[in-house]
Amino acid sequence: MKKTTILLYFTFLPLIFCISCKKQPVSPNTPPRVDFKATTTEYTKGGPKVFLTDFTPMWKAGDRFLIVGSDLTPHRCWTANDSTDMAYFKYDTVPAAPVSGPYTAFFPTEVYLSPTQIILPPSYQSATGALTNAPMYASSNDSNLTFYNLCGVVCLNILGEEAKMLQYIILNADKRIHGVFDLVENPDNPSCPQLTYNNSGSTSTILTLTNPAQGDGYFYIPIPAGTYNSLSIYLTTYENSYANATLGDGSPITIRQNAIFPFTIDNLSFSGSEK
């Protein structure tokens, strides 16, 4: 009897699997879910001192923005697209109920405080000095989002061998360039608000470099648009030498939103080890 039972078991098992297989419908290949289509806007050239090619921010795989819609709740969205100025995003967690427009969106997610406030960070990090995570904003009544740059960008073209060994670049200004900022109406571009300083923060922003030797000697730091009576930099290298430089010729410098302002830094005199 024991032998018969075993044989019957193996005889019926393939039939069970076949019946189970027939009950499973063959699902067609469906495209991945898309919740938002996001496009970045190009920076304009800010001045004649250094020729810069057109500079278009690119979405990277894993990038996230934060979006607020009809439920007034911030939701994170992410993309699998890489190195494109247009990318498709989907919710990290699909909202329990549908969220309709109008929408406001913020990149990166860390800058968001409220639909009318952001916080500019005290520091940025880049492998080579290339521009990463510059704050952007979008608003739309539907799922098509166009992101605008909330800041202007100081571009430092640092000449000399020390540029390949830089560890920190500290940008100092005569007004606050990081902290809490209100988003206010922008008469020059109704699609992108202006920043006005609100609270906390300081007059310095730090760019930390993890592999400057692989860069091209250009270093980018976003700061709020406005007129600065003075801008200066303090540089330190991985060899603990340091240098200072003033940007421009000592005259006030006007930084415009969504524009790059290049400064060439040459003949720097680096001192010995920091104390």
C-alpha positions in Angstrom: 0.0 0.0 0.0 2.8 2.4 0.8 4.3 2.0 -2.6 0.9 2.6 -4.3 0.3 5.8 -2.4 3.6 7.2 -3.5 3.0 6.4 -7.1 -0.5 8.0 -7.1 1.0 11.2 -5.5 3.5 11.7 -8.2 0.9 10.8 -10.9 -1.6 13.5 -9.8 1.0 16.3 -9.0 1.6 17.3 -12.6 -2.1 17.4 -13.3 -2.6 19.8 -10.3 0.1 22.1 -11.7 -1.4 22.1 -15.2 -4.8 23.0 -13.8 -3.3 25.8 -11.8 -1.4 27.1 -14.8 -4.5 27.2 -16.9 -6.2 29.4 -14.3 -3.5 32.1 -14.5 -4.2 34.6 -17.2 -1.3 35.8 -19.3 -0.7 39.4 -18.4 0.3 41.7 -21.2 3.5 43.9 -21.0 2.3 47.1 -19.4 4.5 50.2 -19.2 5.7 51.3 -15.8 3.4 53.7 -13.9 4.1 57.4 -14.6 2.7 60.1 -12.3 4.6 63.2 -13.5 6.7 64.4 -16.4 9.4 66.8 -15.3 11.5 69.1 -17.5 14.5 71.2 -16.4 15.2 74.7 -17.8 18.6 75.9 -19.0 20.8 78.3 -17.2 21.6 81.5 -19.1 25.2 82.8 -19.4 25.9 85.4 -16.8 28.9 87.3 -18.1 31.7 87.6 -20.7 34.7 86.7 -18.4 34.7 83.0 -19.3 32.9 81.4 -22.2 30.5 78.8 -20.9 28.6 76.4 -23.2 24.9 76.0 -22.6 24.3 74.5 -19.2 21.3 72.3 -18.8 20.6 70.5 -15.5 20.1 66.8 -16.0 18.0 64.4 -14.0 19.9 61.4 -12.6 18.4 58.0 -11.8 17.2 58.0 -8.2 16.6 61.8 -8.2 13.6 62.8 -6.0 11.5 65.9 -5.8 8.7 66.7 -3.3 5.3 67.7 -4.6 2.2 69.2 -2.9 -1.2 69.0 -4.5 -4.9 69.2 -3.6 -4.4 67.3 -0.4 -1.8 69.8 0.9 0.4 66.9 1.9 4.0 66.7 0.6 4.7 63.5 -1.4 8.1 62.2 -2.7 8.5 61.2 -6.3 11.5 59.5 -7.9 12.8 58.7 -11.4 14.7 55.9 -13.1 15.7 58.1 -16.0 19.3 59.1 -16.2 21.2 62.0 -17.7 18.1 63.6 -19.4 16.6 67.1 -19.1 13.1 65.4 -19.2 12.3 62.5 -17.0 9.2 60.5 -15.8 8.6 60.4 -12.1 6.3 58.3 -9.9 5.3 58.5 -6.3 7.5 56.8 -3.7 4.3 55.8 -2.0 1.0 56.1 -4.0 -1.4 58.4 -2.0 -4.4 56.7 -0.5 -6.7 59.1 -2.5 -6.1 60.7 -5.8 -4.2 64.0 -5.6 -5.1 66.7 -8.2 -3.6 70.0 -9.1 -2.6 72.7 -8.9 0.8 71.3 -7.9 4.0 72.9 -6.5 7.2 70.8 -6.6 10.6 71.3 -5.0 14.0 69.8 -5.8 15.9 68.5 -3.9 13.4 67.3 -1.3 15.6 68.7 1.5 14.9 72.3 0.6 11.2 72.1 1.3 9.7 73.7 4.4 6.2 74.7 3.2 4.6 75.6 -0.1 5.8 79.1 0.4 9.2 78.6 2.1 12.4 76.8 1.4 15.7 76.4 3.2 19.0 76.8 1.3 21.6 74.5 2.8 24.8 75.6 4.5 26.9 73.3 2.2 26.9 71.4 -1.0 28.9 68.3 -1.9 30.3 67.4 -5.4 32.8 64.9 -6.6 34.5 67.3 -9.0 33.0 70.7 -8.5 30.2 70.1 -11.0 26.8 71.6 -10.1 24.6 69.1 -8.2 21.3 69.5 -6.4 20.9 73.2 -7.2 17.4 74.2 -5.8 14.6 74.1 -8.3 10.9 74.8 -8.3 7.9 73.9 -10.5 4.2 74.7 -10.4 1.5 73.4 -12.7 -2.2 72.6 -12.9 -1.5 69.2 -14.4 1.2 66.4 -14.3 3.6 68.3 -16.6 6.2 70.1 -14.5 8.8 72.6 -15.7 11.5 73.2 -13.1 13.1 76.6 -12.7 16.3 77.4 -10.9 15.6 79.3 -7.7 19.1 80.7 -7.4 21.9 82.1 -9.5 25.2 80.2 -9.7 28.7 81.5 -9.0 31.1 79.6 -11.3 34.7 79.6 -10.2 37.2 78.9 -12.9 40.2 78.2 -10.7 43.5 78.0 -12.5 46.7 76.2 -11.3 47.6 72.8 -10.0 46.0 73.4 -6.6 42.6 73.2 -8.3 43.2 69.5 -8.6 43.7 69.2 -4.8 40.9 71.4 -3.4 38.9 70.0 -0.5 36.7 72.9 0.5 35.6 76.2 -1.1 33.9 78.6 1.3 32.0 81.4 -0.4 31.5 84.5 1.8 29.1 87.3 1.1 27.9 90.5 2.7 24.4 89.1 3.2 22.9 85.8 4.1 23.1 83.2 1.5 21.8 80.2 3.4 18.9 79.7 5.7 15.1 80.1 5.5 13.8 82.0 2.5 10.2 83.0 1.5 8.9 82.4 -2.0 7.4 85.7 -3.3 6.0 86.8 -6.6 8.5 87.3 -9.3 7.6 90.1 -11.8 10.3 88.9 -14.3 9.0 85.3 -14.3 5.6 84.5 -13.0 6.3 80.8 -13.2 9.2 80.9 -10.7 9.0 82.9 -7.4 11.8 85.0 -6.0 13.6 84.3 -2.7 13.5 86.8 0.2 15.5 86.1 3.3 13.4 85.1 6.3 15.3 83.6 9.2 18.5 82.0 10.6 21.3 81.0 8.3 24.7 82.7 7.6 26.7 84.6 5.1 28.8 81.6 4.0 28.2 78.5 1.9 30.6 75.6 1.7 31.4 73.4 -1.3 33.0 70.1 -0.3 34.9 68.3 -3.0 35.5 64.6 -2.9 37.5 64.0 -6.1 38.5 67.4 -7.6 41.4 65.8 -9.6 38.8 64.4 -12.0 37.3 67.8 -12.7 37.9 70.5 -15.2 38.7 73.4 -12.8 35.2 74.8 -12.7 33.4 74.9 -9.4 29.7 75.8 -9.0 27.9 77.3 -5.9 24.3 78.3 -6.0 23.3 81.5 -4.1 20.2 83.7 -3.9 19.8 86.3 -6.6 20.6 89.9 -5.6 23.3 92.5 -5.5 26.3 91.8 -3.3 28.7 94.5 -2.2 31.4 91.8 -1.7 31.9 88.2 -2.6 35.1 86.3 -1.6 36.3 82.7 -1.3 38.5 80.8 1.1 40.1 77.6 -0.3 41.7 74.7 1.5 43.4 71.7 -0.1 43.8 68.0 0.9 47.4 69.0 1.7 46.2 71.5 4.3 47.3 74.6 2.4 44.9 77.5 2.0 44.3 80.7 0.0 41.9 83.6 -0.2 40.5 85.6 -3.1 38.0 88.4 -3.8 35.6 88.0 -6.7 35.3 90.7 -9.2 37.1 94.1 -9.1 35.7 95.2 -5.8 32.5 96.6 -7.3 29.0 95.3 -6.4 28.1 92.1 -8.1 24.6 91.4 -9.2 23.5 87.7 -9.3 20.4 86.9 -11.4 18.1 84.0 -10.9 18.6 81.1 -13.3 21.9 82.4 -14.6 25.6 81.4 -14.2 28.2 84.0 -13.3 31.8 83.0 -14.1 34.8 84.3 -12.3 38.4 83.4 -13.2 40.7 82.9 -10.3 44.4 82.9 -11.2 47.8 83.5 -9.5 46.5 82.2 -6.1 49.1 82.2 -3.3 48.6 79.1 -1.1 50.1 79.2 2.4 51.3 76.2 4.3 49.5 73.9 6.7 46.5 75.3 8.4 46.8 76.0 12.1 
